[in-house]
């Protein structure tokens, strides 16, 4: 049974290592992703991998990972887990999956060493059948790693107009097969135009704030974003925490 009091290993959770030890040797056995990686509850991806461990310095007040680190007294030291990609690299090549890298840590901050990022992108390139998704609140740092590998989607997380304006300032310098905005949690009204989105954005995620401090964006705020995206021909993914709406959720994926 999964031990909720231990820091996650092997990507999204606690799983058996993808090898068998016998005597003095180690014999690799090819396994499916479901055998060595836990499915994530994040609706727009299949699995997560967290190669950088520790308490994220960004300290977002709504961060679920930060709350778990404090609750279970996990090691807050920022460090690199060289084995984080091992289960993925040893699995058999099957149906392509969407894998979110860094769901509990901001990877594009100066607390993450360049050699760690190089290691991550090397492993990403080794499994070209999968799509690897990166999301940041530090859009000013993305150009350092652009162009991204062909199997990467790269997005910026924004919660209000100021963060949106900052993201749109730097996204034009980003080269990736899919560039997107994650407006989650949407804490304030965000004004934009179809032309502004159409030029640089391929996908939009919209969500509210979950947890003990729930916050649902106003219907008008979401409708304004939807209208701009629809006029720009951009797919929209509405997270499950918006189910209080009377209409069915739109959970569209980009082409890439």
C-alpha atoms as one frame of an Amber mdcrd trajectory, in Angstrom:
protein
   0.000   0.000   0.000   1.218   3.466  -0.825   2.721   5.281   2.154   1.455
   8.855   2.061   4.049   9.898   4.632   7.018   9.216   2.368   8.280  11.547
  -0.316   7.197  10.311  -3.786   9.674   8.212  -5.767   9.680   6.896  -9.328
   7.775   9.787 -10.816   4.274  10.064  -9.406   4.308   7.639  -6.503   5.728
   4.567  -4.788   6.214   1.696  -7.195   8.384  -1.363  -7.397  11.691  -0.805
  -9.234  11.668  -2.150 -12.806  14.335  -4.762 -12.230  14.889  -8.085 -10.525
  17.939  -8.928  -8.448  19.209 -12.483  -8.521  22.421 -13.490  -6.809  25.086
 -11.006  -7.763  23.389  -9.811 -10.931  20.610  -7.437 -11.907  18.275  -8.518
 -14.684  16.136  -5.841 -16.341  12.566  -6.800 -17.115  10.592  -4.660 -19.596
   7.382  -3.387 -18.033   4.507  -1.149 -19.016   4.276   2.372 -17.605   1.341
   1.380 -15.415   3.564  -1.135 -13.631   6.253   1.342 -12.579   4.579   4.766
 -12.586   1.377   5.873 -10.907  -1.322   7.518 -12.961  -1.712  11.142 -11.948
  -4.932  12.905 -10.986  -3.915  15.879 -13.138  -6.491  15.655 -15.896  -4.424
  16.877 -18.836  -1.575  14.380 -18.477  -1.107  10.668 -17.793   1.931  10.545
 -15.494   4.282  12.860 -13.608   8.025  12.745 -13.006   9.679  14.927 -10.364
  13.450  14.802 -10.870  14.097  17.776  -8.565  13.025  17.120  -4.983  12.575
  19.565  -2.119  10.448  22.485  -1.028   9.755  24.770  -3.988  11.129  28.316
  -3.351   8.327  29.978  -5.348   6.051  29.335  -2.351   2.689  29.787  -4.064
   0.027  30.101  -1.336  -2.203  27.553  -3.115   0.547  24.936  -3.764  -0.588
  21.430  -2.758   2.952  20.035  -2.875   4.280  22.620  -0.465   1.504  21.771
   1.981   2.362  18.061   1.751   6.061  18.691   2.373   5.207  20.533   5.557
   2.491  18.147   6.691   4.548  14.969   6.293   7.883  16.620   7.135   9.552
  15.548   3.913  13.138  16.607   3.312  12.939  20.273   2.151  16.470  20.318
   0.703  16.504  20.944  -3.043  18.318  18.052  -4.704  18.384  16.055  -7.910
  17.111  12.483  -8.164  19.192  10.833 -10.895  16.952   7.753 -10.761  13.710
   9.599 -11.421  13.681   8.670 -15.115  14.816   5.081 -14.589  11.328   3.507
 -14.623  10.433   5.360 -17.813  13.636   4.381 -19.607  13.204   0.714 -18.733
   9.595   0.378 -19.826   8.527  -1.135 -23.083   7.524   1.215 -25.878   3.765
   1.180 -26.028   1.004   3.737 -26.380   2.389   7.296 -26.294   1.690   9.077
 -23.012   1.667  12.675 -21.805   4.148  13.096 -18.943   4.302  16.229 -16.790
   7.850  16.991 -15.636   8.147  18.904 -12.365   4.633  18.856 -10.938   5.953
  19.676  -7.435   8.855  21.998  -8.275   9.559  25.084 -10.373  12.288  23.789
 -12.702  13.195  27.098 -14.347  14.507  28.884 -11.271  18.144  29.566 -10.396
  17.946  26.893  -7.657  17.946  24.216 -10.379  21.441  23.568 -11.710  21.946
  23.731 -15.501  23.417  20.221 -15.515  20.198  18.921 -13.944  18.154  20.426
 -16.754  20.537  19.056 -19.362  20.111  15.596 -17.844  16.316  15.964 -18.001
  16.262  17.002 -21.650  18.644  14.194 -22.604  16.232  11.686 -21.088  13.272
  13.370 -22.776  14.912  12.927 -26.165  15.501   9.233 -25.453  11.757   8.538
 -25.306  10.504  10.359 -28.367   7.224   8.421 -28.452   6.014  10.284 -25.353
   5.056  13.936 -24.945   6.754  15.730 -22.048   5.007  18.752 -20.594   6.817
  21.588 -18.795   5.053  24.373 -16.911   6.664  27.415 -15.300   6.014  30.639
 -13.448   9.422  31.915 -14.611   8.821  32.667 -18.326  11.866  34.956 -18.457
  14.058  31.847 -18.097  12.589  29.791 -20.945  14.736  31.282 -23.701  17.805
  29.658 -22.103  16.483  26.228 -23.130  14.848  27.162 -26.422  14.426  25.500
 -28.840  12.941  22.659 -26.824  12.978  19.020 -27.984  10.379  18.050 -30.570
   8.368  16.041 -28.042   7.918  18.882 -25.528   4.976  21.085 -24.722   5.960
  24.195 -22.784   3.587  26.428 -20.864   3.435  29.364 -18.476   1.214  29.420
 -15.401  -0.724  32.656 -14.876  -3.350  33.634 -12.308  -4.041  37.295 -13.065
  -3.558  40.053 -15.631  -0.051  40.980 -14.471   1.212  37.408 -14.777  -0.535
  37.079 -18.150   1.134  40.216 -19.493   4.531  38.985 -18.296   4.000  35.601
 -19.950   3.026  37.193 -23.262   6.171  39.318 -23.120   8.455  36.269 -23.148
   6.496  33.566 -24.985   7.360  35.036 -28.439  10.975  33.988 -27.796   9.958
  30.418 -26.969  10.315  27.697 -29.585   8.438  24.478 -28.849   5.954  22.293
 -30.776   3.184  23.416 -28.412   3.214  26.566 -26.291   0.395  27.099 -23.852
  -0.985  29.056 -20.907  -2.291  27.450 -17.746  -4.739  29.900 -16.205  -5.035
  28.011 -12.949  -6.067  29.015 -10.474  -7.764  31.890 -12.243  -7.868  34.425
  -9.421  -8.631  37.589 -11.372 -10.168  38.680 -14.655  -7.743  38.438 -17.601
  -8.271  40.530 -20.720  -6.853  39.437 -24.058  -7.700  39.384 -27.766  -7.899
  36.602 -30.371  -4.994  38.164 -32.239  -2.778  38.204 -29.176  -3.446  34.523
 -28.489  -3.420  33.265 -32.049   0.119  34.374 -32.780   1.912  32.534 -29.991
  -0.459  30.223 -28.054  -1.542  26.701 -29.058  -3.550  25.683 -25.993  -5.266
  27.115 -22.905  -5.928  25.415 -19.559  -8.462  27.044 -17.224  -9.157  26.066
 -13.626 -10.195  27.242 -10.206  -8.447  26.876  -6.873  -8.948  23.556  -5.123
  -8.206  22.476  -1.563  -9.279  24.092   1.671  -9.281  27.596   0.162 -11.481
  26.954  -2.847 -11.980  29.756  -5.336 -14.067  29.609  -8.495 -13.528  32.269
 -11.163 -16.566  34.219 -12.230 -18.473  32.836 -15.191 -17.917  36.088 -17.108
 -14.139  35.800 -16.704 -14.092  32.326 -18.228 -16.480  33.245 -21.000 -14.250
  36.153 -22.044 -11.208  33.870 -22.278 -13.217  31.216 -24.116 -14.485  33.737
 -26.633 -10.981  35.006 -27.406  -9.628  31.451 -27.700 -12.502  30.290 -29.910
 -12.050  33.233 -32.263  -8.348  32.378 -32.422  -9.030  28.670 -33.034  -7.235
  27.604 -29.823  -8.338  24.460 -27.934  -9.417  24.878 -24.306  -9.074  22.458
 -21.403 -11.341  23.203 -18.442 -10.267  21.410 -15.279 -12.650  19.249 -13.278
 -12.769  21.791 -10.453 -14.982  23.917 -12.719 -17.758  21.318 -12.691 -20.045
  23.673 -10.767 -20.857  25.135 -14.161 -24.153  23.994 -15.612 -22.660  23.235
 -19.017 -20.369  20.258 -19.817 -16.657  20.929 -19.429 -14.528  21.441 -22.518
 -11.435  19.262 -22.297  -9.738  19.729 -25.647  -6.117  18.877 -26.430  -3.714
  20.612 -28.831  -2.288  19.064 -31.937   1.376  18.434 -31.445
